[in-house]
């Protein structure tokens, strides 16, 4: 065994150990492909560790290579500083789901990690790269995890896209915030983030997904109130006016509503009398608005201005909540058939005169 005063051998020495390990694994795969093919899953990790042990003889790494027990990251450590995460697939490609973005199970003190990837489909082959160089995206299983791509081109990692080095991101107090901000910036109309957006611990989403028809009448009414407050475009005549609302129900409320349009427009049109003024053949949603006007006003007043700003896509202060909501509903309502014969602005002001 080589004895050294340096507790952490240089990176190039660990790189050479990995080069030798990779060559040995590929040679063993050529000699006995059937044996290697049967090493899928957790059985591959101790096998790679044994190969590394043999090759570490008479190097600075002799006797220092450990197989980490339990669900820890990475699978193998050397000199308590270097690490090897072992992944495999039985498919004929080089992609798989990686580890958690949060890295809450990372072994303390391990700073340099490589990924040893075994493609156990014919022809069997192993590849090895620095961990951060093959992480292409973030995907969601039960938690946000990296997506591994061993064919990833240089400059195409998720860290290149975010504009932040892997070591900087992983050491942040809340690495998910940076990931969420990146994916938010890439959203297209009609898209929302799913579970990954729930980085605010004060909010939660039910694990149980429910169908609209299974909700109680009180729950349905509450959803209608919040929907009319948060999604002013629901008062428009656009064919996609309920798209954002439908996404919010699924991602934020864990509710699937196959007939979201009917919730607000069923049974056709309605006549209303507001402040002794008759309004004829209004869309049914105005009846919902009128019947729930007190609760809608209270919900908007009680909702934080920053949250309203996120939903309405414009700056909101505590003093201009009603004015902004009123202006948006008015603007969208003007596109309704027959709206030219109505004074939508006056109708809304009369409905909410108590709020002025």
N, C-alpha and C positions, 0 to 999 in steps of 0.2 A: 504494500500500500504506500502511495506517495503521501508524505506528510508535508503540510504547508502552513505557514503562519497566516496566510490569507484565508479567512473563513468562507469566502465566496469566490470560487474559481472564476476566471474571466469568461465573458460571454462566448468567445470563440471556442473555448474548450467544451462548453456545453453544446454549442452548435455542432462540433465535430462528433460528439457522442450521439447526437440525433442523426447526423448523416450516416454514421456507422449502423445505428439501430434501424434506420429506414432501409438501408441496403440489405441488412440481415433479414428483415421481415419480408422483403420482396423476393429474396433468394429462397427463403423457406416456403413462400407461396408457390414458387415455381417447382420446388422439389416435392411438396406434398399439399396440393391445393385442397384436397378433401379435408384434411385435418384443419387447415386454417379456416375453411368455410364454416366449420362447426363451432368456431370460436365467437360467434356473434354475441352481442349484448355484453353483460358484465364479465363473461369469461375471457374476453379479449384483453381486459385491463391487466390481470395478473400475468398473462402471457407476455405482453409488451414489457412489463416490469422485469420479468425474468431475463428477457433478451438484453435489456439495458444493464441489469446486474452483471451479466457475463461480460459485456463489453466495457464495463466500468472498471474491471480489474486492472490494477496498477495505474489508475488515473486518480485525479483529485476527487472523483465521485465514488470511488470504491467504498462500499459500506454505508453510503449516505442516501441511497435511493429507497423511497418508501411508497408503498401502496396505501393510499388514504382510504380509511374505512368509512362507511356511511355515505350519505348524499352530500359529499364535500366537493369543493372545486379548488384545484384540478384533481384528477385521479391519481397522478403520480407526482411526487416532489423529489428534488435532489438538492442536497445541502441546505434544505429548508428555505431556498431562495428561488430556484428554478422549478418550473412545473410542466407537466405534459397532460393535456386533456385528451382522452382517447374516445374517438367516435367511430361509428361504422354504419354501413348500410348494406342491405342485401339486394338493392336495386342497382342497375347499371348506370349510375350517375354519381355526382360528387357533391350533392347537397343534402343537408339534414338540419333539424332544429337544434340550436345550440343551448347555451346556458342563460340563466336569468340576467337581465340587464342590471338588476340591483346587486348581484354577486354577494348576497348576504351569507352564503356558505363558503366564501373564499377562505382558504387557509391563511392565517396571519403570517406575514413575513414573505410570502411568495410574490415576487415582483415580475418575473419574466416567464410567460407561459407560451408554449407551443401546442399546436393541435396535431395529433397523430390520427389520421383518418384512414380507415380500412374499407375499401370497396370490395365486399365479399361476394360479388357477382362475377361470373366468368367474363373476362379474365380478372382474377384477383390481383389487386394492386394496393399499395400503401402510398400515401403522400403525407408530407409534413410541412407546415408553415407556421410562422408566428401567429398566435391566436388572433390578434387584432387585424391581420391582413386578409382574413377570409370571412369577415362578418359583413354581409351585404345589406341587411335590413333588420328591422325589429318586427316580430310577429307576435300574436297573442295565442297562447294555449290556455293554461290556467293562470299564467302570469306573463308579462312581456319578456320575450326571449329573443336572442339573436338568431338570425338565419345564417347558416354556414354554407359557403360556396367555395370549394377548393379550387375552382377555375376562375375565381374573381380576378379581374385585371387590376393592376396597380392604379391607385387613385380612385377606386370605385367602392371603397368600404363605406359603411354607414357613418363612420367618423369623418371621412372626407366630405360626405354630403352634409353632415351637421356643421362641419367646420371646427371640430374640436378633437384633439388627440384622445386615444383610448384611455391612457393613464390619467388624463385630466378629467374625462367624463366619469370614470369609475370611482374616482375619489371625491366627487361632488357629494354634498349632503343629500341632494335629491336628483340623481342622474336622470330619472324619468321625466323631470320637468323639461330638460333640454330635448329629449326624444319627442315628447308631446308637442313642444313648440315647433320642431322641425316638421312633423307630420301635419300639424295644423296649417302651416304655411303652404302646404302642397294640396290642400283640399280644393276640389272643384265643386261647382254648384251641384247640390243634391247629394253631397258626401258629408259624413260626420265621423268623428272618431268613436270607437266603441269603448270597451272596458279600459283601454289604455289611457283614456282621458280622465279617469277618475283618480287623479293624483291629489285631490283635495280630501283629506281624511275626515272632514266634517260631513261629507256626503257619502252615500252608499247606494248600491243598486241591488235589488233582490236577486237571489240566485234562482228564484222561480219565475218563469215567464208565463204570463197569463193572457188569455184571450179576452177581448173587450166584453163579450157577452157574459163572461163569468163575474164581472165586477158588480158590486152593489150599486144601487141608484145614487147613493151619496158619493161614491168614488167616481162614478161617471160624471156627475155634476161638477165635482172638484176639478177633474181633468178638463172639462169644457171651459171652466172659468180661467184656468191657467193658460189654456190654448189660445183663447181669444185675447188674453193679455200679452202673451209672449210672441205670437205669430200673427201680426196684423195683416199679412198677405192672405190669410184665410177669408178676408172680406172681398177679395178681388174676384175677377172672372177668369183668371189664368188656369190653364189645365193642370199646372203643377203646384197649385196654391197650397196643397196639403202635404207636399213632399217633405218639407223640413219637420212638420208636425209629426208625420208618421215615423221619421227617423228618431226623433226625440222620444216618442213613446216607447220605442224598442230599446234604444241605448240608455236612456235615463230612467224610464219608468218600468222597464221590463214588461211592457204591454204590447201585444200584437192586435192590431185592429184592421181586419181585412176590408172593412167597408167604412173607412174613415170619412169619406165624403158624405155618406148617408147620416152620419152622426150629427152633422150640422145642416144638412139640406133636405132630409127626408120629409115627406108630406108637402112638398112643393113650396108655395109662397104664402105670405101671411099679410093681413092688414093690421096696422097698429095705430093707436091714438096716443100721441105724446104731447103733453101740455095743450090739450084741446085741439091739436092739429092732427088731421087724419092722413095717414100714409098708406097707400094701397099697393098690393102685390109686391111686397118687399121679399127678398130672399129670406128663408127661414132662419138663417143665422142671426138676423137682426132681432128676431123674437127671443132667441137665446141670450143675445146681448142685453136686451131690455129686462128680461126676467132676472138676470144675474148681475145687473149693473153695480149694485152696492158691493157685492163680493169681488167683482173685478177691480173696482176702484181701490178697495182695501188691499187686494193682492199686489197691485202695482205700487201703492204707497209703501207697503211693507217689504218689498223686494229691493235688495241692494242695487244702487244705480250701476255699479260695475257689471252685475249680472244682467241687468236689462240691456246694457250697452252691448254685451256679448250676443244676446239674442237679436236685438234690433239692428246690429251692425252700424251703430253711430254713437257719438259721445252723448252721455246722459249724466245729468246732475240731479241732486235731490230736489231741486226746485222746478225742474222742467219736465218731470215725468209725464204728467197728464198732457201737456202741450205736445210733446213728441209723439205719444201714443195716439192722441186725437188726430194729429196731422197725418200719421201713417195710415190709420184706418180710413180717414177721409180720402186720401190719395188713391188707395186701393179700391175703395167703393165707387169712385167715379167711373170706373171701367165696367161697372155692372150694366146689363141691359136696362134701359129706361131710367138710368141715373140722371140723364140730362134734364128730366122733368122733376127731379128731386133736389132739394137743398140738403145734401148729405151733411154738410158742416153744421147747419142749424139743427138738423135731426139729432146729431151726436151731442151737440151742446145742450139741447133740451133734455136728452136722456140723462146727462151727467151734470145737470145744473147744480146739484148739491156739492159737486166737487170743485166748483169754481170759486 
